[in-house]
Structures are given as C-alpha cells and as structure tokens.
Amino acid sequence: MFLKNAWYVACTPDEIDGKPLGRTICNEKMVLFRGDEGKVAALEDFCPHRGAALSLGFLRDGQLVCGYHGLVMGTDGKCKAMPAQRVGGIPAIRRYPAVERYGFIWVWPGEEALADPAKIHHLEWADNPEWAYGGGLYHINCDYRLMIDNLMDLTHETYVHASSIGQPEIEEAPPATRVEGDTVVTGRHMQNIMPPPFWAAALRGNGLADNVPCDRWQICRFTPPSHVLIEVGVAHAGHGGYDAPAEYRAGSIVVDFITPETDTSIWYFWGMARNFAPQDATLTQTIREGQGKIFSEDLAVLEAQQRNLLANPHRKILSLNIDAGGVQSRKIIERLLKEERDATQEVSAS
C-alpha cells in the first residue's frame, strides 16, 4: 500500500513543543516528543506495562512519562523508572528513526537499520534566507495516491479552484510528462494570458503590474515515497516565461508532503516557498491564507472521491492523457513496493 523504508514528514516542531504528540503514520501508531538536549524521538505509542497510549502522558526532564501509572520512557524506547518498581525486566518498545530537518520532523516507519538521513530530500528554500515559506497541515480521509493524482494533474484547477488559480487556459494547454529515474515530471506552460486572482496578487506583492498579459507555468515533480513539489509562477509576457529575469516574474514552489496515516487517510503538509520579497511577513501570511483556502477546496473533492471508491469497489477509474503524471507516479510506487517486499522476503528466508 505504501513504502515503509522511506522518510515521511511526521509533524512540525511546534506540534511537540513541550508535550508528546500521538500520530499514526503508515498504520504505525507513534508518539513523538523532544527528549534529552532537545533531540526529537519517535516511539510506538504503547506503554509496555498495560498498553496505555504514551501520547496521553507528559514530559519530564527530557523523558516521557506514561499518564496511566507513571512509567518513565527514554528516547531509546527503554523504561528508565517507575514508582516503587524495578524496571530492568520491562521490555523495550519500538523506536522509529526520527530527524529534525528543514523545519519538519521526519520519521522512518520501516527497518531502523536502513534509515539514512542523507536520503531526506534537500530543500533549498528551507536553509536559504533569500526564500520565504508559509504552510499548514490538513487531515484528509483519502488514499494518499489520490492526492498524488490530484497534484500531478492540475487540470482540475479550472473547476475546483475557479475563483483563485483556475482559468480555462489551463485545460487548453496540454501537459508533457517524463520520467527521470524515480522522479516524474509533468509540465504545463501557457503564453500570453491574464493572471488569475491568486497570481495577480502575487505580482502586486512583487511590485509588478497585475493587469497585463503573462506567461504562466506549472511544473510538477513527484518523488518517492509521496512527495510532490510544484514550480509555479507567472511572468510578464514577452520576457522569457519560466526563464524571465526576476524583475518580470513572480514564481514559487508549492510544497506537498503527503504522509499516509492509514489506507484511506493522510496527513497533508502543504505550503509555498517563494524567492521574491522574502522579508515581507505580511505577504507570506497573505499567500498562506490564500493557499490554505485553495487546498481546503481539494479536501472536499478528495474525501467524496474516496467515499465513492469505497462504495463501488468493482468500478474501475479511467486514465486519460492528462493523467500521465499520476499514472507514472503510481508505477514507480508499485515498483518500489515490490522491491521492498522482495527484499523483506529474502531476509526472512535467510
């Protein structure tokens, strides 16, 4: 269903500020918290004493205290203390590799020995002061692959997001899709069109005229296990489109980290990174609010789609030319899932 030997965004640092957080990722119930010296930790959300949820406990001196009988758990999954009890014989619970990087907490729900932090995708915008970022989190009741389909085919913007980023020219410009190893790239370019409301506001935010013809681009990149980064933007027409100089364009990266919760639900970490007017905090907030509204429109569509598919398991969904990005992304996921299963079977047989 989903890859286990991969890094997923589990939460943002503010979600574990002084308290534990319970979160299910890839059907694994975890508790996340900040332990000794501020290091992040992820353990199975299961007290080894009576099975209570450790996420209902509290933090004390960098250790997690079960809220049921007071077992003190360390970041290594071992019980460190319990009132009036010896703890040497209490079994350790599972520890999941966890890393804090780029403003997110990442976890690896698979085999701990295979977890290499170097495999976390480099995010240029997260460490570069010339970029600004604003984002949020939605919980959505849908298969994570439906969200990938949604993001790899932006034709739906004309209809779902008609009041913000949608416009007829999107569906009139055919997308081009290519596969580069484990990455799928789907691009769409539109020339000499008027910017939709969201992009008109972005142009104004960059000190540019918003009432002149523009060239617009959408370049969607899927990378395993379930990440989609989309280069989007507009530039005054006649200056090179995507390659236009900075003084004529407003471009951004739409950030989409899709973390499966269960087979039919996800944690959707969304945001937008931009490299114009990065110090303008008001603009960052305005874009964040606008983008949040846009993504909330997707939420209703995806959850209704999931309900339909569950109610009609015998019905097949169709794939058209515009679905090439999502289709190729699913093929990569299936191939990697098979490789992961085969590797697990080899280990079990040896």
Phi, psi and omega in degrees: 000311176213154181290138176262324181274073183198159177269130176237148172287125181263321182190179173254156185306325182295337181287341177244029179284096176078009182206155176282156180232126173269130180208135176266128181226122182054042180067012177255120179279119184237157168239129181247141180199168178257117186263214182304137177057025175079006182284137181281150180218152176224123179235163172294142186276065187209114178286129183291351180281294183232012176080015179292159177281115180297335180294346177271002179270210183210170181259142176212118179055042176075013178234157185263124181255123178295133182280003181263303182231009172085014174301138180255118184252135176271172180293344179272001179086004180262145177285128183261332182193161174202138182306124173062025181224149168275140188245003184300330182268000181283124183293148176287155175256168186291138174250135177254135176303134181221139182222137173260119182201143175060027178083013179225160170257121182254142176230157181240103185280358182265217184287124184301323183295340183265356185283109179243112181302339179295344180278353175291131184301133175292133179241098184304319186292340185283334184245008186247119182295349178278001178240152173236151182219141172215139183200191182196192184221134172236143169260125185231133179272079177204157172301134184300333180289335176293324177291321176299315177305315182300316185279335180272355173227101185270013176303328184296343181302326181301330186253311184286326185241043186299333185268001186227294183242355182278148173197151185303330184298339180297309182285345178277346180257110183292137178280156175240130185240139175218157179245129179237091184066243178263011181251139174246132181237124175239122183239147177220130181235136179235134183247144170055054179236162176277140182289140176289170187309315182298316183282334173297319179293323179294320177299315178299320180296336178262012178074025182247155177297139183250005185241030180237156179301144182226163167258142185231146180223152175218113181236106186264131179235116174266133171226144179295153005278333185194040182255140175227120174247133186236117173280123182225156177165176177222155175218147176305132184302145176090007182240015174108003178058235181304328182267011182296148175300157184303330184286357180239003189226161171225108183235156181209171172241120174278123185259124182227102174255113186254111183250113178299135172266300176229190178297336184229031176204153184220159164257121186247105178268110185243157178182180177218129176252135181225152179244034170230143182045051186294338182273356183277092183295327179294319178296319178302315181292321179297315179296318180300315180297318179295318180291322178301319178295319180299313182290334177293333176291324176296322184306310182298320181294313184293320180292323177292322177299316179297319178298319179298316182293322178293325181281344183228064185296341181276347182277136176263139176271147184269154175239123179254180180303323183290347183269007186303320181298314179292321179298314180293325178296318179295324178297319178295317178301314181297319179296315181292325176297317178297318179297321179292317178297316181297319180295320179294319179294323179296318179295319180295326183281339184275000000 
